[in-house]
Amino acid sequence: MTTGPVPQGTPKAEVVLDKALVAALLAAQHPDLARLPLSLLDEGWDNAMFRLGEGLVVRLPRRAASVAMLDREQDWLPVLADSLPLPVPAPVRRGRPGAGYPWPWSVVPWIPGETADLAPPAPGEARVIGRFLTALHRPAPAGVPRNPVRGVPLSLRRENVEARAERIAAVSDALTPALLRLWEEALAVPIDEEDRWLHGDLHARNVLVSGGRIAGIIDWSDLGAGDRATDLASVWGLFESRAAREEAMGECAGVSEATWMRARGWAFAFGVMLLDSGLADHPRHAAMGRDTLRRLADGP
């Protein structure tokens, strides 16, 4: 392993995003929505979200690198939405640059629920996520963009993941020898199937839960085509019970053992990325990373 840069945590916003700006954008471009109550909902790595009335959310990129991701959501998520067995926030309105804001933005449906890191799904929801993944992972048609960092061969992520792993090893015992061997084994497994549709970032903060039941899948910024092993890693990110993880795996149709091995590699990568960045400035991400790695060590 080689030592990488010190983890920088959540990227800084490159624009000021506040209620006044969002209100001005709505008034100019979607005046029928402008009188609805508006409040800041959340701010992630890529986007800021403002609750709009009872049923909508305004979603705006907070840095230039996120604009292409929003474009993918706007262009492709409506194509997928009707075929998926869980609610997803396909854009209902598009916004243009304006009021001093330089990028496109979206209005999407509000999906009630808490994120799965705070409200874990019941074990019985393992079949639900398995059916969702099966429905999503259809062969991707020509023209669906590839994500340069998700759905790719694990070897392309090796340098980044191992630099993070080295930092973690200096401050934590989360990375056991068995987990490091699993990572090496996953790296050696080639992709053995055609490109599929991908969510691309299916961690616990992008899964909504209500009353123990999965209520929706949000944040499709990494939507694209590639190796579905990336999304299958969510089994270890969502379910505490080994039996539930096995049930989810059994519900995913037609997945080869090679693909499951790569999925374990992606679970390792997500666990490492979340833990490393979380230790810098985001305790919830750090907890998600630790949980994912611990479950991966437990199996299957």
C-alpha positions as CSV (number, residue, x, y, z in Angstrom):
1,M,0.0,0.0,0.0
2,T,1.0,3.6,-0.6
3,T,0.2,6.5,1.8
4,G,-2.3,8.9,0.3
5,P,-3.2,12.4,1.2
6,V,-4.8,13.2,4.6
7,P,-8.6,12.6,4.3
8,Q,-10.3,15.9,3.5
9,G,-13.9,15.0,4.6
10,T,-16.9,16.5,2.9
11,P,-16.0,18.7,-0.1
12,K,-16.7,22.4,0.5
13,A,-19.6,24.0,-1.4
14,E,-18.5,26.2,-4.3
15,V,-21.6,28.4,-4.2
16,V,-23.8,29.9,-1.4
17,L,-27.0,28.0,-1.3
18,D,-29.7,29.4,1.0
19,K,-33.5,29.9,1.1
20,A,-33.3,33.3,-0.5
21,L,-31.5,31.9,-3.6
22,V,-33.9,29.0,-4.0
23,A,-36.9,31.2,-3.5
24,A,-35.6,33.5,-6.3
25,L,-35.1,30.6,-8.6
26,L,-38.6,29.2,-8.0
27,A,-40.2,32.6,-8.4
28,A,-38.5,33.2,-11.8
29,Q,-38.9,29.7,-13.3
30,H,-41.7,27.9,-11.4
31,P,-43.8,30.6,-10.0
32,D,-46.7,28.2,-9.2
33,L,-44.4,26.6,-6.6
34,A,-42.9,29.8,-5.2
35,R,-45.5,30.3,-2.4
36,L,-44.9,26.9,-0.9
37,P,-43.0,26.7,2.5
38,L,-39.3,26.3,2.0
39,S,-36.7,25.0,4.4
40,L,-33.2,23.5,4.2
41,L,-33.4,19.7,4.4
42,D,-29.9,18.4,4.1
43,E,-26.6,18.9,2.4
44,G,-24.4,16.1,1.1
45,W,-21.2,15.8,-0.8
46,D,-22.8,16.8,-4.1
47,N,-26.1,18.4,-3.6
48,A,-28.1,20.6,-1.2
49,M,-31.8,19.7,-0.7
50,F,-34.6,22.1,0.4
51,R,-38.0,20.8,1.4
52,L,-40.7,22.5,-0.6
53,G,-44.2,22.3,0.8
54,E,-45.5,18.9,1.8
55,G,-44.6,16.9,-1.2
56,L,-41.5,18.3,-3.0
57,V,-37.8,18.8,-2.6
58,V,-35.5,21.2,-4.5
59,R,-32.2,19.6,-5.3
60,L,-29.2,21.8,-6.3
61,P,-25.6,20.9,-7.1
62,R,-23.2,22.5,-4.5
63,R,-20.0,22.1,-6.6
64,A,-19.2,22.0,-10.3
65,A,-18.2,18.3,-10.3
66,S,-21.8,17.4,-9.3
67,V,-23.4,19.0,-12.3
68,A,-22.9,16.0,-14.7
69,M,-24.4,13.8,-12.0
70,L,-27.6,15.9,-11.8
71,D,-27.8,15.8,-15.6
72,R,-27.8,12.0,-15.4
73,E,-30.6,12.0,-12.9
74,Q,-32.7,14.3,-15.0
75,D,-32.1,12.4,-18.2
76,W,-32.2,8.8,-17.1
77,L,-34.0,8.4,-13.8
78,P,-37.5,9.0,-15.4
79,V,-36.7,6.2,-17.8
80,L,-36.2,3.8,-14.9
81,A,-38.7,5.0,-12.4
82,D,-41.8,3.2,-13.6
83,S,-40.1,-0.2,-13.7
84,L,-38.8,-0.2,-10.2
85,P,-40.8,-1.7,-7.2
86,L,-39.8,1.1,-4.8
87,P,-40.4,4.8,-5.0
88,V,-37.6,6.9,-6.4
89,P,-37.4,10.7,-6.7
90,A,-37.5,11.1,-10.5
91,P,-37.4,14.9,-11.3
92,V,-40.8,16.5,-11.9
93,R,-39.5,19.9,-12.8
94,R,-36.1,21.1,-14.2
95,G,-34.4,24.4,-13.3
96,R,-32.0,26.5,-15.3
97,P,-29.1,28.7,-14.1
98,G,-30.4,32.0,-12.7
99,A,-30.4,34.5,-9.9
100,G,-26.6,34.2,-9.7
101,Y,-26.7,30.4,-9.5
102,P,-24.6,28.9,-12.4
103,W,-26.0,25.4,-12.8
104,P,-29.2,23.3,-13.5
105,W,-31.3,22.1,-10.6
106,S,-34.3,19.8,-10.1
107,V,-37.6,19.6,-8.2
108,V,-38.2,16.0,-7.1
109,P,-40.9,14.3,-5.1
110,W,-40.6,14.1,-1.3
111,I,-40.4,10.5,-0.1
112,P,-41.3,10.1,3.6
113,G,-39.0,8.1,5.8
114,E,-35.7,8.1,7.7
115,T,-32.4,7.0,6.3
116,A,-31.4,3.4,7.0
117,D,-28.4,4.3,9.1
118,L,-30.7,5.9,11.6
119,A,-33.7,3.6,11.1
120,P,-32.4,0.2,9.9
121,P,-34.8,-1.9,7.8
122,A,-36.4,-5.0,9.5
123,P,-34.7,-8.3,8.6
124,G,-37.8,-9.2,6.5
125,E,-37.0,-6.3,4.1
126,A,-34.0,-8.3,2.8
127,R,-36.3,-9.8,0.1
128,V,-37.6,-6.3,-0.8
129,I,-34.1,-5.0,-1.5
130,G,-33.3,-8.2,-3.4
131,R,-36.3,-7.8,-5.6
132,F,-35.4,-4.1,-6.1
133,L,-31.9,-4.9,-7.2
134,T,-33.2,-7.6,-9.6
135,A,-35.6,-5.1,-11.2
136,L,-32.9,-2.4,-11.4
137,H,-30.1,-4.6,-12.8
138,R,-31.5,-5.0,-16.3
139,P,-28.9,-4.9,-19.1
140,A,-28.3,-1.2,-19.8
141,P,-29.2,0.0,-23.3
142,A,-26.7,1.8,-25.5
143,G,-26.3,5.4,-24.6
144,V,-26.5,5.0,-20.8
145,P,-23.4,6.8,-19.5
146,R,-20.7,4.9,-17.5
147,N,-19.7,6.2,-14.2
148,P,-15.9,6.6,-14.0
149,V,-15.6,5.4,-10.4
150,R,-18.6,3.0,-9.9
151,G,-19.4,-0.1,-11.8
152,V,-15.8,-0.3,-13.0
153,P,-13.1,-3.0,-12.4
154,L,-12.1,-3.0,-8.8
155,S,-8.5,-2.6,-9.9
156,L,-9.3,1.0,-11.0
157,R,-10.2,1.8,-7.4
158,R,-7.3,0.0,-5.8
159,E,-4.9,2.9,-5.3
160,N,-7.6,5.1,-3.7
161,V,-9.0,2.3,-1.5
162,E,-5.7,1.1,-0.3
163,A,-4.5,4.6,0.6
164,R,-7.6,5.0,2.7
165,A,-7.1,1.6,4.2
166,E,-3.6,2.5,5.3
167,R,-4.8,5.6,7.1
168,I,-7.5,3.6,8.8
169,A,-5.0,0.9,9.9
170,A,-3.0,3.6,11.7
171,V,-6.0,4.6,13.9
172,S,-8.4,1.6,14.0
173,D,-8.5,-2.2,14.2
174,A,-11.5,-2.3,11.8
175,L,-9.4,-3.9,9.0
176,T,-8.6,-7.4,10.0
177,P,-6.2,-9.7,8.1
178,A,-9.2,-11.7,6.9
179,L,-10.8,-8.6,5.4
180,L,-7.5,-7.6,3.7
181,R,-7.3,-11.1,2.1
182,L,-10.9,-10.8,1.0
183,W,-10.0,-7.5,-0.8
184,E,-7.1,-9.2,-2.6
185,E,-9.3,-12.1,-3.7
186,A,-12.0,-9.7,-5.0
187,L,-9.4,-7.8,-7.0
188,A,-8.5,-10.9,-8.8
189,V,-12.0,-11.7,-10.1
190,P,-12.7,-10.3,-13.6
191,I,-16.1,-8.9,-14.5
192,D,-18.0,-11.8,-16.1
193,E,-21.2,-10.2,-17.4
194,E,-22.6,-7.3,-19.5
195,D,-23.2,-3.8,-18.2
196,R,-26.3,-3.3,-16.1
197,W,-28.2,-0.3,-14.8
198,L,-26.7,0.9,-11.5
199,H,-27.7,3.1,-8.7
200,G,-24.0,3.4,-8.0
201,D,-24.1,4.7,-4.4
202,L,-26.5,2.4,-2.6
203,H,-25.4,3.0,1.0
204,A,-27.6,3.3,4.1
205,R,-28.1,7.1,3.8
206,N,-29.6,6.6,0.4
207,V,-32.2,4.1,1.5
208,L,-35.3,5.4,3.3
209,V,-37.2,3.4,5.9
210,S,-40.5,3.9,7.5
211,G,-41.8,1.6,10.3
212,G,-39.1,-0.9,9.5
213,R,-40.1,-1.1,5.9
214,I,-38.0,0.2,3.0
215,A,-39.9,3.3,1.7
216,G,-37.7,4.5,-1.2
217,I,-34.3,4.8,-2.8
218,I,-32.9,8.3,-3.1
219,D,-29.8,10.1,-4.5
220,W,-29.3,8.8,-8.0
221,S,-26.3,11.0,-8.7
222,D,-24.1,8.0,-9.6
223,L,-26.7,6.4,-11.9
224,G,-25.2,4.8,-14.9
225,A,-24.1,1.5,-16.5
226,G,-21.5,-1.0,-15.3
227,D,-20.8,-3.9,-13.0
228,R,-23.8,-4.6,-10.8
229,A,-21.5,-5.9,-8.0
230,T,-21.2,-2.2,-7.0
231,D,-24.9,-2.1,-5.9
232,L,-24.9,-5.7,-4.5
233,A,-22.5,-4.5,-1.9
234,S,-25.5,-2.8,-0.2
235,V,-26.4,-6.2,1.3
236,W,-23.6,-5.6,3.8
237,G,-24.4,-2.0,4.2
238,L,-28.0,-2.5,5.2
239,F,-28.6,-5.7,7.2
240,E,-27.2,-6.5,10.6
241,S,-28.4,-10.1,10.5
242,R,-26.3,-12.6,8.6
243,A,-29.6,-14.6,7.9
244,A,-31.1,-11.4,6.4
245,R,-28.0,-10.8,4.2
246,E,-28.3,-14.4,2.9
247,E,-32.0,-13.9,2.2
248,A,-31.3,-10.8,0.2
249,M,-28.6,-12.6,-1.8
250,G,-31.0,-15.4,-2.5
251,E,-33.6,-13.0,-3.8
252,C,-31.1,-11.5,-6.4
253,A,-31.7,-13.4,-9.6
254,G,-29.0,-14.9,-11.7
255,V,-25.9,-13.5,-9.9
256,S,-22.8,-15.6,-10.3
257,E,-20.4,-16.4,-7.5
258,A,-17.8,-14.3,-9.3
259,T,-20.1,-11.3,-9.1
260,W,-20.8,-11.9,-5.4
261,M,-17.1,-12.0,-4.8
262,R,-16.7,-8.6,-6.5
263,A,-19.6,-7.4,-4.5
264,R,-17.7,-8.2,-1.3
265,G,-14.8,-6.2,-2.8
266,W,-17.1,-3.3,-3.3
267,A,-18.5,-3.7,0.2
268,F,-14.9,-3.5,1.5
269,A,-14.3,-0.4,-0.7
270,F,-17.5,1.4,0.5
271,G,-16.7,0.5,4.1
272,V,-13.2,1.9,3.8
273,M,-14.3,5.0,2.0
274,L,-17.0,5.8,4.5
275,L,-14.9,5.1,7.5
276,D,-11.9,7.1,6.2
277,S,-13.9,10.2,5.2
278,G,-16.2,9.9,8.2
279,L,-13.2,10.0,10.6
280,A,-12.4,13.4,9.2
281,D,-15.7,15.2,9.7
282,H,-18.8,12.9,9.5
283,P,-19.5,10.5,12.4
284,R,-22.5,8.9,10.7
285,H,-20.4,8.0,7.7
286,A,-17.7,6.6,10.0
287,A,-20.3,4.4,11.8
288,M,-21.7,3.2,8.4
289,G,-18.2,2.2,7.3
290,R,-17.4,0.3,10.6
291,D,-20.8,-1.5,10.3
292,T,-20.2,-2.5,6.7
293,L,-16.7,-3.9,7.4
294,R,-17.9,-5.7,10.5
295,R,-20.7,-7.4,8.7
296,L,-18.5,-8.3,5.8
297,A,-16.1,-10.0,8.2
298,D,-19.1,-11.9,9.6
299,G,-20.2,-13.2,6.2
300,P,-21.6,-14.6,4.1
